[in-house]
Amino acid sequence: MVDNNSQNKEVIKSICNDVDVCVFIEIGFNSGIAYALKVGINHAVNHFNCKWILLLDDDTILLEGAIDKAFKIFENLPSLLKNRIGLIALTSVNGDCKIQRVVYGIFSGSIVKSDVAIKACCRDNFFLDQADFDFYAKIRELGYLTLLIKCKLIDHKLGTLLWIPVISNIAGRPLPYELPWRFYYLVRNSSILLKEGKMDFRFYISQIFGWGIKILFKDGFRKFIKPLSLGILHALLNREGFLAPIIFE
């Protein structure tokens, strides 16, 4: 368990102490998800004899029997295919439990071969968004498959649900929303991945439009255009790393 300076870290530490084989690693500041995962994966590989590593965010709930079910599906695959698999993604969407290729997956709910994880994780200069897409791309660059089991094995909600003017009126429901400073990371890091050939243009546009239009209608044009333009500029300049959220207030 890696903690990025959570406000309730003492409670988390206490829970960890009550669980067998739980290690609490305190970073002491908000290092971003990619760096925290790098620390956790390195510790797991160096201190435990594990073949696979399951990555989970603090807002992800693993459903009962999910791991057993995932590995039962994995074991029923042909041996030649099993040897090529580097990552198996669990999802929170209902389905038929068939296994399929996935290109753009998230960290949370990913089961990764430990020797693959140590090589592919993680692009910590991305800080937050799209570091998971880079992770998946690196696994494929190493010659492995990234697959997804298409049935609900975790509970995981992306973003905060808010009523967005106009858009929610059309949709008739609250929609996932991220603040402008998060939109900056999405734009910058997606633009870098696009430059590097790790993201296709159609997906790139759909992401920026899908998240940007919500900020435009909720926060106004200025709070939409600033993270958009700054994100693209920094991508062109190959500038990565942390940027203070106050810049976008």
Secondary structure, DSSP 8 states (H G I E B T S, - for coil): -EESS-TTHHHHHHHHHTSTT---EE-SS---HHHHHHHHHHHHHHHS--SEEEE--TTEEE-TTHHHHHHHHHHTS-HHHHHHEEEEEEESS----EEEE-SS--STTEEEEHHHHHHH---GGG-STTHHHHHHHHHHHTT-EEEEEEEE-EEE--SEEE--TTHHHHHTS-EEE--HHHHHHHHHHHHHHHHTTSS-HHHHHHHHHHHHHHHHHHH-HHHHHHHHHHHHHHHHTT--S---GGGG-
